[in-house]
Every structure is written in C-alpha cells, then in structure tokens.
C-alpha cells in the first residue's frame, strides 16, 4: 500500500511453496505438516504455542514502541519529509471515492 501511494514500483507477490501448518486438537496436542511430512504430539502443541505467543508479542505496547526515537524521520531541513507528505496526500486525494 505504501509503495502504491508513493508511486513506487510494486513488488511481485511470490507465495511460499512449502509452509508450516499447525493445528491444535484441543487435548493438549497438535498436528502439523511441512514439506509433505506429518507429525503430532504435545511437542507440536508447545511449538505452535511458542510461535503464537511470539507473534502476539509483536503487538504489545511495550514491544511495539521500544525503538521509538531511534530513527531519523527527516533530514535536517525537514524538506524531504514535507515533500513526501505532500506527494502522499496528492495520491490519497486521487483515490478517495
């Protein structure tokens, strides 16, 4: 979306060919498959839980803004930021319905 708004070339989507599938079975176990190999057990449940908890931590406020203030948002004059904001606003105005 950002590339589109900025008028940049869009990246071609290439889906994964072999992905991990995990499904909890409700009894403290899970089943999974990867590259055509199936597996099940409590260890699969623990693996899925570890992945899920790690993913959800990405949205915790303490983690979400932990790097706030460490990046330069604009150059010294602010001209680059102002120009980009103006360009984005123009693009948004064109796509509003």
PATORZA-568643 format. One record per residue: residue number from 1; residue in three letters; x, y, z of N, C-alpha, C in turn. Coordinates in steps of 0.2 Angstrom, whole numbers. Layout:
BEGIN
+-----+---------+-------+-------+-------+-------+-------+-------+-------+-------+-------+
! num ! residuo !   n_X !   n_Y !   n_Z !  ca_X !  ca_Y !  ca_Z !   c_X !   c_Y !   c_Z !
+-----+---------+-------+-------+-------+-------+-------+-------+-------+-------+-------+
! NUM !     ALA !     X !     Y !     Z !     X !     Y !     Z !     X !     Y !     Z !
...
+-----+---------+-------+-------+-------+-------+-------+-------+-------+-------+-------+
END
This chain:
BEGIN
+-----+---------+-------+-------+-------+-------+-------+-------+-------+-------+-------+
! num ! residuo !   n_X !   n_Y !   n_Z !  ca_X !  ca_Y !  ca_Z !   c_X !   c_Y !   c_Z !
+-----+---------+-------+-------+-------+-------+-------+-------+-------+-------+-------+
!   1 !     UNK !     4 !    -6 !     0 !     0 !     0 !     0 !     4 !     6 !     0 !
!   2 !     UNK !    10 !     6 !     4 !    14 !    12 !     5 !    17 !    13 !    -2 !
!   3 !     UNK !    20 !     8 !    -5 !    23 !     9 !   -12 !    18 !    12 !   -17 !
!   4 !     UNK !    12 !     9 !   -17 !     7 !    12 !   -21 !     6 !    19 !   -20 !
!   5 !     UNK !     5 !    21 !   -14 !     4 !    28 !   -13 !    10 !    33 !   -15 !
!   6 !     UNK !    16 !    30 !   -14 !    22 !    34 !   -15 !    23 !    34 !   -23 !
!   7 !     UNK !    19 !    30 !   -27 !    20 !    29 !   -34 !    26 !    25 !   -36 !
!   8 !     UNK !    28 !    21 !   -31 !    34 !    17 !   -32 !    32 !    10 !   -35 !
!   9 !     UNK !    37 !     6 !   -38 !    35 !     0 !   -42 !    33 !    -5 !   -36 !
!  10 !     UNK !    28 !    -9 !   -38 !    25 !   -14 !   -33 !    29 !   -20 !   -33 !
!  11 !     UNK !    30 !   -23 !   -28 !    34 !   -30 !   -28 !    30 !   -35 !   -30 !
!  12 !     UNK !    32 !   -40 !   -34 !    28 !   -45 !   -36 !    27 !   -50 !   -30 !
!  13 !     UNK !    21 !   -53 !   -29 !    20 !   -57 !   -24 !    22 !   -64 !   -26 !
!  14 !     UNK !    26 !   -68 !   -22 !    28 !   -75 !   -24 !    26 !   -79 !   -17 !
!  15 !     UNK !    21 !   -83 !   -18 !    19 !   -87 !   -12 !    24 !   -92 !   -10 !
!  16 !     UNK !    24 !   -94 !    -4 !    29 !   -99 !    -2 !    27 !  -106 !    -5 !
!  17 !     UNK !    31 !  -110 !    -6 !    30 !  -117 !    -9 !    29 !  -122 !    -3 !
!  18 !     UNK !    33 !  -121 !     2 !    32 !  -126 !     7 !    31 !  -122 !    14 !
!  19 !     UNK !    26 !  -122 !    17 !    24 !  -119 !    23 !    23 !  -123 !    29 !
!  20 !     UNK !    23 !  -121 !    35 !    22 !  -125 !    41 !    15 !  -124 !    42 !
!  21 !     UNK !    11 !  -129 !    43 !     4 !  -129 !    45 !     4 !  -132 !    52 !
!  22 !     UNK !     1 !  -129 !    57 !     0 !  -132 !    64 !    -7 !  -131 !    66 !
!  23 !     UNK !   -10 !  -136 !    69 !   -17 !  -136 !    71 !   -18 !  -139 !    78 !
!  24 !     UNK !   -20 !  -135 !    83 !   -21 !  -138 !    90 !   -27 !  -142 !    90 !
!  25 !     UNK !   -27 !  -148 !    93 !   -33 !  -153 !    93 !   -37 !  -152 !    99 !
!  26 !     UNK !   -35 !  -148 !   104 !   -40 !  -147 !   110 !   -38 !  -151 !   116 !
!  27 !     UNK !   -34 !  -156 !   115 !   -32 !  -161 !   120 !   -25 !  -160 !   123 !
!  28 !     UNK !   -22 !  -154 !   122 !   -15 !  -153 !   124 !   -10 !  -155 !   119 !
!  29 !     UNK !   -13 !  -157 !   113 !    -8 !  -159 !   107 !   -10 !  -155 !   101 !
!  30 !     UNK !    -6 !  -156 !    96 !    -7 !  -153 !    90 !    -4 !  -157 !    84 !
!  31 !     UNK !    -7 !  -156 !    78 !    -4 !  -159 !    72 !    -1 !  -154 !    68 !
!  32 !     UNK !     4 !  -156 !    64 !     7 !  -152 !    59 !     9 !  -155 !    53 !
!  33 !     UNK !    11 !  -151 !    48 !    14 !  -154 !    42 !    19 !  -149 !    39 !
!  34 !     UNK !    24 !  -151 !    36 !    29 !  -147 !    32 !    32 !  -151 !    27 !
!  35 !     UNK !    32 !  -149 !    21 !    35 !  -152 !    15 !    32 !  -159 !    14 !
!  36 !     UNK !    26 !  -160 !    16 !    23 !  -167 !    15 !    24 !  -171 !    21 !
!  37 !     UNK !    27 !  -169 !    26 !    29 !  -174 !    32 !    24 !  -172 !    37 !
!  38 !     UNK !    20 !  -176 !    40 !    15 !  -175 !    45 !    18 !  -177 !    52 !
!  39 !     UNK !    16 !  -174 !    57 !    19 !  -175 !    64 !    13 !  -173 !    69 !
!  40 !     UNK !    13 !  -176 !    75 !     8 !  -174 !    80 !    11 !  -175 !    87 !
!  41 !     UNK !     8 !  -173 !    92 !    10 !  -174 !    99 !    10 !  -167 !   103 !
!  42 !     UNK !    12 !  -168 !   109 !    12 !  -162 !   114 !    18 !  -158 !   112 !
!  43 !     UNK !    23 !  -160 !   109 !    29 !  -156 !   107 !    27 !  -151 !   102 !
!  44 !     UNK !    22 !  -153 !    97 !    19 !  -149 !    92 !    15 !  -144 !    95 !
!  45 !     UNK !    11 !  -145 !   100 !     7 !  -140 !   103 !    12 !  -135 !   106 !
!  46 !     UNK !    17 !  -137 !   110 !    22 !  -132 !   113 !    25 !  -128 !   107 !
!  47 !     UNK !    27 !  -131 !   102 !    30 !  -127 !    96 !    25 !  -122 !    93 !
!  48 !     UNK !    18 !  -124 !    92 !    13 !  -119 !    90 !    12 !  -114 !    95 !
!  49 !     UNK !    12 !  -115 !   101 !    11 !  -110 !   107 !    16 !  -105 !   107 !
!  50 !     UNK !    23 !  -108 !   106 !    28 !  -103 !   106 !    28 !   -98 !   100 !
!  51 !     UNK !    26 !  -101 !    94 !    26 !   -97 !    88 !    20 !   -92 !    89 !
!  52 !     UNK !    14 !   -94 !    92 !     9 !   -89 !    93 !    10 !   -84 !    98 !
!  53 !     UNK !    13 !   -86 !   103 !    15 !   -81 !   109 !    20 !   -76 !   106 !
!  54 !     UNK !    25 !   -78 !   102 !    30 !   -74 !   100 !    27 !   -69 !    95 !
!  55 !     UNK !    22 !   -71 !    91 !    19 !   -67 !    86 !    14 !   -61 !    89 !
!  56 !     UNK !    11 !   -63 !    95 !     6 !   -59 !    98 !    10 !   -53 !   102 !
!  57 !     UNK !    17 !   -55 !   104 !    21 !   -50 !   107 !    23 !   -44 !   103 !
!  58 !     UNK !    22 !   -46 !    96 !    24 !   -40 !    92 !    19 !   -34 !    92 !
!  59 !     UNK !    13 !   -36 !    95 !     8 !   -31 !    96 !     7 !   -28 !   103 !
!  60 !     UNK !    11 !   -30 !   108 !    11 !   -27 !   114 !    14 !   -20 !   114 !
!  61 !     UNK !    11 !   -16 !   118 !    13 !    -9 !   118 !    20 !    -8 !   120 !
!  62 !     UNK !    23 !   -12 !   124 !    30 !   -12 !   127 !    34 !   -14 !   121 !
!  63 !     UNK !    32 !   -18 !   117 !    37 !   -20 !   111 !    36 !   -16 !   105 !
!  64 !     UNK !    30 !   -14 !   104 !    28 !   -10 !    98 !    32 !    -4 !    97 !
!  65 !     UNK !    33 !     0 !   103 !    36 !     6 !   103 !    43 !     6 !   106 !
!  66 !     UNK !    46 !     0 !   107 !    53 !     0 !   110 !    58 !     4 !   106 !
!  67 !     UNK !    58 !     4 !   100 !    63 !     8 !    96 !    61 !    15 !    94 !
!  68 !     UNK !    56 !    17 !    97 !    53 !    24 !    96 !    59 !    29 !    97 !
!  69 !     UNK !    60 !    34 !    93 !    65 !    39 !    94 !    72 !    37 !    92 !
!  70 !     UNK !    73 !    31 !    89 !    80 !    29 !    87 !    81 !    30 !    80 !
!  71 !     UNK !    76 !    32 !    76 !    77 !    33 !    69 !    75 !    40 !    67 !
!  72 !     UNK !    79 !    42 !    62 !    78 !    49 !    59 !    73 !    49 !    54 !
!  73 !     UNK !    68 !    53 !    56 !    62 !    53 !    51 !    63 !    58 !    46 !
!  74 !     UNK !    67 !    63 !    46 !    68 !    68 !    41 !    75 !    70 !    41 !
!  75 !     UNK !    76 !    74 !    36 !    83 !    77 !    35 !    83 !    83 !    40 !
!  76 !     UNK !    89 !    87 !    40 !    89 !    92 !    45 !    84 !    98 !    43 !
!  77 !     UNK !    83 !    99 !    37 !    79 !   105 !    35 !    71 !   103 !    35 !
!  78 !     UNK !    70 !    96 !    35 !    63 !    94 !    35 !    60 !    94 !    28 !
!  79 !     UNK !    63 !    97 !    23 !    61 !    97 !    16 !    59 !    91 !    13 !
!  80 !     UNK !    63 !    86 !    14 !    62 !    79 !    11 !    55 !    76 !    14 !
!  81 !     UNK !    54 !    77 !    21 !    48 !    74 !    24 !    42 !    78 !    21 !
!  82 !     UNK !    42 !    85 !    21 !    37 !    89 !    19 !    35 !    87 !    11 !
!  83 !     UNK !    40 !    86 !     7 !    39 !    84 !     0 !    35 !    77 !     0 !
!  84 !     UNK !    38 !    72 !     4 !    35 !    66 !     3 !    27 !    66 !     6 !
!  85 !     UNK !    26 !    70 !    11 !    19 !    70 !    14 !    15 !    73 !     9 !
!  86 !     UNK !    17 !    79 !     5 !    13 !    82 !     0 !    11 !    77 !    -5 !
!  87 !     UNK !    16 !    73 !    -8 !    15 !    68 !   -13 !    10 !    63 !   -11 !
!  88 !     UNK !    11 !    60 !    -4 !     6 !    55 !    -2 !    -1 !    58 !    -2 !
!  89 !     UNK !    -1 !    64 !     1 !    -8 !    67 !     1 !   -11 !    68 !    -6 !
!  90 !     UNK !    -7 !    70 !   -11 !   -10 !    70 !   -18 !   -12 !    64 !   -20 !
!  91 !     UNK !    -9 !    58 !   -19 !   -10 !    52 !   -21 !   -17 !    49 !   -17 !
!  92 !     UNK !   -17 !    51 !   -11 !   -23 !    49 !    -7 !   -29 !    52 !   -10 !
!  93 !     UNK !   -29 !    59 !   -11 !   -34 !    63 !   -14 !   -37 !    60 !   -20 !
!  94 !     UNK !   -32 !    57 !   -24 !   -34 !    54 !   -31 !   -38 !    48 !   -30 !
!  95 !     UNK !   -37 !    44 !   -25 !   -40 !    38 !   -24 !   -46 !    38 !   -20 !
!  96 !     UNK !   -48 !    43 !   -16 !   -54 !    44 !   -12 !   -60 !    44 !   -17 !
!  97 !     UNK !   -65 !    40 !   -14 !   -71 !    39 !   -18 !   -77 !    44 !   -15 !
+-----+---------+-------+-------+-------+-------+-------+-------+-------+-------+-------+
END
